[in-house]
Every structure is written in C-alpha cells, then in structure tokens.
Amino acid sequence: MSLHINGKSHDLPEDPRVSLLDFIRRDAGLTGTKKGCDHGQCGACTVIVNGMRINSCLTLAVMHDGDDVTTIEGLGSVAEPSTLQQAFVDHDGYQCGYCTPGQICSATAMIDEIAAGMPSDATADLTGAPSLTDEEIRERMSGNLCRCGAYSNIVAAIREVAGEAS
C-alpha cells in the first residue's frame, strides 16, 4: 500500500491511526503543510488529493492508498513558484506565511472547481457557469483562516491568476 505525494511514491504507515497531515510532515518530510487547529477549522493543513482540496488533519493516511497528493512543495519552489504562489507574493497575500500553504493549495483547487462549473453557496445561478466574483472567492475560501487578515490581498491574488483582475 502506498500513496503518491508530489509524484513520489511513499509506503503507507503500519499504524492506521496516523493522519495524512502527520504522515506528510513526519514520514514524508514535507513540512510546508502546516498543523493549525488539528480540527479541520483553520485550513492550514489543506492539500490536494486527486484534484480535490481536503483538510489533511481530518483524514487517515491509510485511507489514501493509491491516491495522488499535492502539497505546497508540489505546486512550485522558491526558484520557480507557481503562478498563484507568485501572485500571493506580488499582492502581499502571505503576511506571516503560516496559513499560506493551505491558502494556496485551496485556491489552486478552487480555481479548478470554478473552471469545472461547480457551484458554491454564493453562486447566484445554479444553471450557469459560476463567475469568479469576490463574494464567490470569499465563500469558497471560507474554510481557510488568516489571522493576519490578508483576505483582500488573497482575493486579489486569486482574481489575478484566474484572469479576472480588474
């Protein structure tokens, strides 16, 4: 049994009680994903599993046999940041940086969700394609908390990458 993190195969832990978050940080040595509240309320531990964003603190590693997991390290690097990582820097959307990996993983998957036409609670017309309004972004990113209050900068970074910056 194994899972793939950022394209690299990792044997799953023998202990079935290990959370995906702890497995990523401790066993795979990828410390970009942060442990915040450890209750799925802050979003600091958000990773992308098979294209969908999840809170890695709320799931067990053994539940992801064969899955593809993308962490912040899998999106880009300091030398070659992803477009969204660069937009966070450009718009000062990272502040202290603790929540930033989860914010960027969540936003990356969120942009894909909107492109796929998946509605949210903020989507006014459920029969049409959702648009990337500030309200839509805030609703979709509401599971990711920023104690520094950089929300307007985060929204600006997401809008820029989604191609709808004003």
TATA-V575297 format. One line per field, one symbol per residue. phi: phi as a letter, one per 40 degrees, with the letter a starting at -180 (. if undefined). psi: psi as a letter, one per 20 degrees, with the letter a starting at -180 (. if undefined). A space follows every 50 residues. Layout:
phi: ???
psi: ???
//
This chain:
phi: .abbbfgbcbccccccccccdcccccccgbcccbcbcgbgbbgcccbbbf gbcacccbbcdccbdgcbbbbdcccabccbccdcdccccccfcbfcgccd dccccccdccccccccgccbccccbccbccbccdcccccccccbcbccgc dcccccccccccgbcc
psi: prrpokippppqqhoiipqhghgggghiknjhpqoehkjjihjhjprpok ipproiijqqhiikpiqopprhhiharghmqrggghhgghjljhdhigig ghgggghghghhgghijprahiogoiirpqqmrgggggghjijoqohikk ghhggggggghijkq.
//
